[in-house]
Amino acid sequence: MGDEDVAPVLEICHRLDGVPLALELAAARVDVLGVRGLAARLDDRFAVLTSGRRTALPRRQTLRAAMDWSYEVLPKIEQLILRRVAVFQGDFTIDAATAVASDDHIDAAYVFEGVANLATKSLISTDISSDLTHYRLLDTTRAYVLEKLSESGEVEEARRRATPNIVASCSAKPKPRLQRDPQAIGGGTLGRSATFAPRSIGPFPTLAM
C-alpha cells in the first residue's frame, strides 16, 4: 500500500466509525476493490460488506446481518425511537429527540428512557462534555435505520417533526471531530456507549428516500 492509499484508508475507517467487525468485512474486500474502490462504494456499504469469515456466527458474516440482529432484539419502542432520531445528520439533544420521537402513545419519559437504553447498547453515542448532553448515531447505524424509517412509512411525519428550529437548537456547540470508542457490531449488542465531540448537523436533516 502506497502513500496515495492513506487518504482512502482513513476515509474507510472514518465512515465505518472504527467498528471492528465493519473494518474486518471491509478488509476482506480490499483484494477485489482496492482501498480507493472500496472507499468509493461505501454509500452502498450493506451490499459491499458481505464477506465475513465462514466460521463466524451468521450475524457476523455481513454488515447487514449484524445490524439486523442488533435492531431486531430491541423492544419495539426503542426501534421506533431509533428510526425517528435518524432524521438528525449529526448531534441532537434529548429535547430534539422528544420532539421527533414522541407521539400520542410515547411521552417524554419514554423517549428519555429509550435514548438512554440505546446509548447503553452503543446504538446512540453520547457527549457529556458540557452542561447539555448531546447524542448522535454512528454513520452505519444511521444508514441502516434510515432504511427502516423509509420502510415504516414514517418519513414525512419525521420530516415534519424535525423542524428547522429543532435542528438549529442542536448545533449551538463547538464542532470538533468525533472521538470514537466503538465496539463490535453483532455481539450481544453493539457494546458500551461511544463518546464523541459533536459535529454540526448542518442544514435541515437529509432523509434517505
N, C-alpha and C positions, 0 to 999 in steps of 0.2 A: 504494500500500500504506500503510495507516494504522498508528497505534501499536498497535492491537489485533491486528495481524498479526505483531508482533515475536516474541511468545512461540511461536506455531506455527512460524515460520521457524526459530527456534533449536532447537525440538524436531526438526524435519526434519533440520537439519544434524547434530544430536547423534545421532539414531537411524541416520542413514546414514553416521556416522563421518567426515564431511567428505570422503568419497571423491569425486573429481571426476566420474567417469562417473555414479555414482549421483545426484549432485546435478544433473547435466545432464539426466538422464532425469526427475528429479523436476520440474525447471523446466518441462519440456515438458508436464506435467500440470496446472500451476497455472491455465492459462486455462480448463480444463474443471472442475476440482475446487475451485479456490481453495486458499490455503495451509492454512486450517483443515480443509477437507475432505481434503486430501492428508495432512496430519498424522494425521488420524483413521483413515486407511486403510493406514498403513504396517505394520500387523501382517500384511497381505497384500501386502507390497512386491513380490513377484515377479510377481503378477498386475497390479499397478498400473504399475510402471515398465517400460513396453514400447514407448516411442515414441522410439527413437533416430533420429539423422539417417539419411536414406535412403542417403547416400553413405558412411556408416560401414561398417567391416568387420562381417560378420554377428555376430561375437562381442561387438560393442559396441552392438548395436541394442536389446537388452533386458538387464535386470539378470540374469535367469536365464541367458541365453546367455553372458554374461560369466563368471558363476560356474561354469556347466557346463564352459566351456573351461578355466578355471583349475584345476578339480578333475580333469578327465579327463586332463590332461597329467601329473598326479602319478603317481609309482610306486605300485603297489598298496599297499605297506606304509605309505606316507605318507597315502594315502586312509584306510586303516584307523585309523591313529593320530589323524588329524584328526577322524574320526567319533566316536571314543571320548572324546576330551577335550572334545567339545561338551557333555558332561553338566555341565560346570562353568559356572555362570552368570557367574562373574567370574574373578578371577585364580587361578592354580594353580602349584604348584611342579613341578619335574621328578620328584620322588618321587611326587607325586599322579598325574602323568601316567603314570608307570611302573606304578603300582598299577592304573590303569584300562585302560591300553592293552596291557600285556604279556600274553602267554599262553604256551602250550607251544612256540610257534614264533617268538615275538618276545620277546627278552630285554631287559634294561635298557639295554644298549648300543645296540640297535636303536632303542629309544624315544628315547633321548637324541639320537642322530643324526637321527632323523626329526623331532623337535621343532626341532632346530637348522636343518634344511633348510626346514621350514615357516616358521620365523621369517625366514629369508633371503628367502623368497618372499612375505613380508608376509601370510601366511595365519594366522600367530600373531604377536602383539605381545609385546615383551619389556620388562621393567622391571629395570634393573641398578643401581638407586639405593641398594640396601642389600647386605649380605653375601650374602643369599639371593635369587637371581634368580627373578622371578615372570613368568608368561606369561598371556596372555589372548587369546581370539578376539574380533575385532571383531563387532559385532552382526549385520551382514549375513552374514558368513561363518558365524557360529554358526547363524543361522536356516536357512541352506542345508544345512549338514552335519547338523543335527538331522533334516531330512527324509531325508537319506541314511542316517542311523543307523536311523531307523524302517523304511526300505525294506530294510535289510540284515537285519532281524530280530534285531539285537543289543541292543535297548533294555533288555530285562530283565537281560541279562548286564552291561551297562554300569551299570545302576542298582545291581545287586548289588555291583559292584566299587567304586562311588563311595560308600563308607561314610561315615557322619557324621564319624568320626574323620579321614578323609582330607580331607573338605571343611573341617572345623574347622582343620586344620593350614594351610590356605591363607589363612585370614582373620586371622592374627595379625600384621597390619601396619596402619599408619595408612591412612586411606581418602580421600586427596584425589582430585579428579576426573581423569578420563582426559585425557592430553595427547597428541593425535593427530599423527602425521606420515604420513598415508595417501597412497598412490599410486593411480593409476587402475586399476580392475579391468579385466581383459580385455586388458591389454597383453601383454608377454611373459609376465609373471606378475603378481602384484599389486604388484610393485615391492619397494623395500627395506623392511626391518623397521620397524614403527612402535614408538615407545616410549611408555610410559604410566605413570602413577602408579596403583597398584592400588586397586580398589574391593572392598568386601565381597562375598563370594559369597552371603552371606545363609544361609538355612537349606538343607536338603538340596536339591541341584540339581533344577530342574524340567525335565522332558523333554517335547518335542513328541511327541504321540501321533498 
